Amino acid sequence: MKSTSLSGEERQRLEKVIGHAFSDKQWLDRALTHASTGSAKVANYERLEFLGDRVLGLCVAEMLFTTFRSATEGELSVRLNQLVSAESCAGIADELGLHEFIRTGADVKKLTGKRMLNVRADVVESLIAALYLDGGLEAARGFILRNWQARATRADAAKRDAKTELQEWSHARFGTTPLYTVDDRSGPDHDPRFTVTVSIKGVAPETGVERSKRAAEQVAATKMLEREGVWQKPANEG
């Protein structure tokens, strides 16, 4: 288990990455400490995550409101939901290399790739709260703009939720609702893998595998939408 306090060298590297020098160093240590450490010296990030989630939502909503001046409320909502999702937050964590600094217990080991997505996402939200508490809203907003702006303007950022899109397509074409079935659940409790199949009468089924039931459903729905030509498959995929 790593020490729950960053070394001077680690702190310097991380502050350079996030673009903020902390006045109160305890906020940065706390934002990176998982409950599994059981440390009594440094509180874990759970309460910070709660606050950071709200600050992120506010700043992203503000960014979208000012960037997409002609967008409808519905489009803004779709963009917001994608940008504050666990997948997006974990992606930011990976881009910043935050897994190198997260403090966990011995039972939480691998923090890269698709494993432990929620932990990496939670740390990003906690870090935003730490920035807000140490440097105010401007510090948090600056961090969010630097790391979310490019994602916000991507061509696919306003794509609708795959399950919702598939349901509407199925209703319109077949008058029926897609059926999702969990075929398998494997892996340890901290890193499960769900295999889910989506079926529509008269259409070949599709299967998705992910670390949560909902995520696996989304993968299966996306594959069916792309196969049926409802959504265009990304050019970089085979």
Contacts in CASP RR format, 6 or more apart in sequence:
PFRMAT RR
TARGET T0000
AUTHOR 0000-0000-0000
METHOD contacts of the structure
MODEL  1
MKSTSLSGEERQRLEKVIGHAFSDKQWLDRALTHASTGSAKVANYERLEF
LGDRVLGLCVAEMLFTTFRSATEGELSVRLNQLVSAESCAGIADELGLHE
FIRTGADVKKLTGKRMLNVRADVVESLIAALYLDGGLEAARGFILRNWQA
RATRADAAKRDAKTELQEWSHARFGTTPLYTVDDRSGPDHDPRFTVTVSI
KGVAPETGVERSKRAAEQVAATKMLEREGVWQKPANEG
1 37 0 8 1.000
1 103 0 8 1.000
1 104 0 8 1.000
1 105 0 8 1.000
1 106 0 8 1.000
2 103 0 8 1.000
2 104 0 8 1.000
3 103 0 8 1.000
4 29 0 8 1.000
4 33 0 8 1.000
4 37 0 8 1.000
4 39 0 8 1.000
4 41 0 8 1.000
4 42 0 8 1.000
4 103 0 8 1.000
5 29 0 8 1.000
5 41 0 8 1.000
5 42 0 8 1.000
6 14 0 8 1.000
6 25 0 8 1.000
6 28 0 8 1.000
6 29 0 8 1.000
6 32 0 8 1.000
6 101 0 8 1.000
10 101 0 8 1.000
11 22 0 8 1.000
11 25 0 8 1.000
11 28 0 8 1.000
14 28 0 8 1.000
14 101 0 8 1.000
15 21 0 8 1.000
15 22 0 8 1.000
15 28 0 8 1.000
17 96 0 8 1.000
17 97 0 8 1.000
18 96 0 8 1.000
18 127 0 8 1.000
18 131 0 8 1.000
18 143 0 8 1.000
19 143 0 8 1.000
19 146 0 8 1.000
20 131 0 8 1.000
20 134 0 8 1.000
20 135 0 8 1.000
20 139 0 8 1.000
20 143 0 8 1.000
22 28 0 8 1.000
22 130 0 8 1.000
22 134 0 8 1.000
23 134 0 8 1.000
23 135 0 8 1.000
24 133 0 8 1.000
24 134 0 8 1.000
26 42 0 8 1.000
27 48 0 8 1.000
27 130 0 8 1.000
27 133 0 8 1.000
27 134 0 8 1.000
28 127 0 8 1.000
28 130 0 8 1.000
28 134 0 8 1.000
29 42 0 8 1.000
29 103 0 8 1.000
30 42 0 8 1.000
30 43 0 8 1.000
30 44 0 8 1.000
30 45 0 8 1.000
30 48 0 8 1.000
30 126 0 8 1.000
30 130 0 8 1.000
31 45 0 8 1.000
31 48 0 8 1.000
31 123 0 8 1.000
31 126 0 8 1.000
31 127 0 8 1.000
31 129 0 8 1.000
31 130 0 8 1.000
32 45 0 8 1.000
32 98 0 8 1.000
32 101 0 8 1.000
32 102 0 8 1.000
32 103 0 8 1.000
32 123 0 8 1.000
32 126 0 8 1.000
32 127 0 8 1.000
33 39 0 8 1.000
33 42 0 8 1.000
33 43 0 8 1.000
33 44 0 8 1.000
33 45 0 8 1.000
33 103 0 8 1.000
34 44 0 8 1.000
34 45 0 8 1.000
34 102 0 8 1.000
34 103 0 8 1.000
34 104 0 8 1.000
34 105 0 8 1.000
34 108 0 8 1.000
34 119 0 8 1.000
35 44 0 8 1.000
35 45 0 8 1.000
35 46 0 8 1.000
36 104 0 8 1.000
36 105 0 8 1.000
36 106 0 8 1.000
36 107 0 8 1.000
36 108 0 8 1.000
37 44 0 8 1.000
37 103 0 8 1.000
37 104 0 8 1.000
37 105 0 8 1.000
38 44 0 8 1.000
38 105 0 8 1.000
39 103 0 8 1.000
42 103 0 8 1.000
45 122 0 8 1.000
45 123 0 8 1.000
45 126 0 8 1.000
48 125 0 8 1.000
48 126 0 8 1.000
48 129 0 8 1.000
48 130 0 8 1.000
48 133 0 8 1.000
49 122 0 8 1.000
49 125 0 8 1.000
49 126 0 8 1.000
49 129 0 8 1.000
50 129 0 8 1.000
51 129 0 8 1.000
51 132 0 8 1.000
51 133 0 8 1.000
52 125 0 8 1.000
52 126 0 8 1.000
52 128 0 8 1.000
52 129 0 8 1.000
52 132 0 8 1.000
52 140 0 8 1.000
53 84 0 8 1.000
53 125 0 8 1.000
55 128 0 8 1.000
55 129 0 8 1.000
55 132 0 8 1.000
55 137 0 8 1.000
55 140 0 8 1.000
56 84 0 8 1.000
56 89 0 8 1.000
56 125 0 8 1.000
56 128 0 8 1.000
56 144 0 8 1.000
57 80 0 8 1.000
57 84 0 8 1.000
59 137 0 8 1.000
59 140 0 8 1.000
59 141 0 8 1.000
59 144 0 8 1.000
59 145 0 8 1.000
59 148 0 8 1.000
60 80 0 8 1.000
60 83 0 8 1.000
60 84 0 8 1.000
60 144 0 8 1.000
60 148 0 8 1.000
60 152 0 8 1.000
61 76 0 8 1.000
61 80 0 8 1.000
62 141 0 8 1.000
63 144 0 8 1.000
63 145 0 8 1.000
63 148 0 8 1.000
63 149 0 8 1.000
63 152 0 8 1.000
64 71 0 8 1.000
64 76 0 8 1.000
64 79 0 8 1.000
64 80 0 8 1.000
64 83 0 8 1.000
64 152 0 8 1.000
65 76 0 8 1.000
67 149 0 8 1.000
67 152 0 8 1.000
67 153 0 8 1.000
68 75 0 8 1.000
68 76 0 8 1.000
68 79 0 8 1.000
71 79 0 8 1.000
71 158 0 8 1.000
75 158 0 8 1.000
78 158 0 8 1.000
78 159 0 8 1.000
78 160 0 8 1.000
78 161 0 8 1.000
79 152 0 8 1.000
79 157 0 8 1.000
79 158 0 8 1.000
81 161 0 8 1.000
82 88 0 8 1.000
82 157 0 8 1.000
82 159 0 8 1.000
83 148 0 8 1.000
83 151 0 8 1.000
83 152 0 8 1.000
83 157 0 8 1.000
86 117 0 8 1.000
86 118 0 8 1.000
86 121 0 8 1.000
87 117 0 8 1.000
87 121 0 8 1.000
87 215 0 8 1.000
88 121 0 8 1.000
88 148 0 8 1.000
88 151 0 8 1.000
89 120 0 8 1.000
89 121 0 8 1.000
89 122 0 8 1.000
89 124 0 8 1.000
89 125 0 8 1.000
90 117 0 8 1.000
90 118 0 8 1.000
90 120 0 8 1.000
90 121 0 8 1.000
90 124 0 8 1.000
91 120 0 8 1.000
92 124 0 8 1.000
92 147 0 8 1.000
92 148 0 8 1.000
93 99 0 8 1.000
93 120 0 8 1.000
93 121 0 8 1.000
93 123 0 8 1.000
93 124 0 8 1.000
94 112 0 8 1.000
94 113 0 8 1.000
94 120 0 8 1.000
95 147 0 8 1.000
96 147 0 8 1.000
98 120 0 8 1.000
98 123 0 8 1.000
98 124 0 8 1.000
98 127 0 8 1.000
99 111 0 8 1.000
99 112 0 8 1.000
99 120 0 8 1.000
102 111 0 8 1.000
102 119 0 8 1.000
102 120 0 8 1.000
102 123 0 8 1.000
104 111 0 8 1.000
104 119 0 8 1.000
107 190 0 8 1.000
108 116 0 8 1.000
108 119 0 8 1.000
108 190 0 8 1.000
110 116 0 8 1.000
110 191 0 8 1.000
111 119 0 8 1.000
111 120 0 8 1.000
114 210 0 8 1.000
114 211 0 8 1.000
115 191 0 8 1.000
115 211 0 8 1.000
116 190 0 8 1.000
116 191 0 8 1.000
117 211 0 8 1.000
127 143 0 8 1.000
128 140 0 8 1.000
128 143 0 8 1.000
128 144 0 8 1.000
129 140 0 8 1.000
131 139 0 8 1.000
131 140 0 8 1.000
131 143 0 8 1.000
132 139 0 8 1.000
132 140 0 8 1.000
151 157 0 8 1.000
156 234 0 8 1.000
159 231 0 8 1.000
161 218 0 8 1.000
162 218 0 8 1.000
162 221 0 8 1.000
162 222 0 8 1.000
162 225 0 8 1.000
162 231 0 8 1.000
163 178 0 8 1.000
163 217 0 8 1.000
163 218 0 8 1.000
163 221 0 8 1.000
165 221 0 8 1.000
165 225 0 8 1.000
165 230 0 8 1.000
165 231 0 8 1.000
166 178 0 8 1.000
166 198 0 8 1.000
166 200 0 8 1.000
166 221 0 8 1.000
166 224 0 8 1.000
166 225 0 8 1.000
166 230 0 8 1.000
167 177 0 8 1.000
167 178 0 8 1.000
169 225 0 8 1.000
169 228 0 8 1.000
169 230 0 8 1.000
170 176 0 8 1.000
170 177 0 8 1.000
170 178 0 8 1.000
170 200 0 8 1.000
171 177 0 8 1.000
174 200 0 8 1.000
174 201 0 8 1.000
174 202 0 8 1.000
174 203 0 8 1.000
176 200 0 8 1.000
176 201 0 8 1.000
178 198 0 8 1.000
178 199 0 8 1.000
178 200 0 8 1.000
178 221 0 8 1.000
178 224 0 8 1.000
179 198 0 8 1.000
179 199 0 8 1.000
179 200 0 8 1.000
180 196 0 8 1.000
180 197 0 8 1.000
180 198 0 8 1.000
180 199 0 8 1.000
180 217 0 8 1.000
180 220 0 8 1.000
181 196 0 8 1.000
181 197 0 8 1.000
181 198 0 8 1.000
181 199 0 8 1.000
182 194 0 8 1.000
182 195 0 8 1.000
182 196 0 8 1.000
182 213 0 8 1.000
182 216 0 8 1.000
183 195 0 8 1.000
183 196 0 8 1.000
183 197 0 8 1.000
183 207 0 8 1.000
184 193 0 8 1.000
184 194 0 8 1.000
184 195 0 8 1.000
185 192 0 8 1.000
185 193 0 8 1.000
185 194 0 8 1.000
185 195 0 8 1.000
186 192 0 8 1.000
186 193 0 8 1.000
186 195 0 8 1.000
187 193 0 8 1.000
191 211 0 8 1.000
192 211 0 8 1.000
192 212 0 8 1.000
193 209 0 8 1.000
193 210 0 8 1.000
193 211 0 8 1.000
194 209 0 8 1.000
194 210 0 8 1.000
194 211 0 8 1.000
194 212 0 8 1.000
194 213 0 8 1.000
194 215 0 8 1.000
194 216 0 8 1.000
195 207 0 8 1.000
195 208 0 8 1.000
195 209 0 8 1.000
195 216 0 8 1.000
196 207 0 8 1.000
196 208 0 8 1.000
196 209 0 8 1.000
196 210 0 8 1.000
196 213 0 8 1.000
196 216 0 8 1.000
196 217 0 8 1.000
196 219 0 8 1.000
196 220 0 8 1.000
197 205 0 8 1.000
197 206 0 8 1.000
197 207 0 8 1.000
197 208 0 8 1.000
197 220 0 8 1.000
198 205 0 8 1.000
198 206 0 8 1.000
198 207 0 8 1.000
198 217 0 8 1.000
198 220 0 8 1.000
198 221 0 8 1.000
198 224 0 8 1.000
199 205 0 8 1.000
200 224 0 8 1.000
203 224 0 8 1.000
203 228 0 8 1.000
204 227 0 8 1.000
205 224 0 8 1.000
206 220 0 8 1.000
206 221 0 8 1.000
206 223 0 8 1.000
206 224 0 8 1.000
206 227 0 8 1.000
207 220 0 8 1.000
207 223 0 8 1.000
208 216 0 8 1.000
208 217 0 8 1.000
208 219 0 8 1.000
208 220 0 8 1.000
208 223 0 8 1.000
209 216 0 8 1.000
209 219 0 8 1.000
210 216 0 8 1.000
210 218 0 8 1.000
210 219 0 8 1.000
222 231 0 8 1.000
225 231 0 8 1.000
226 232 0 8 1.000
226 233 0 8 1.000
END
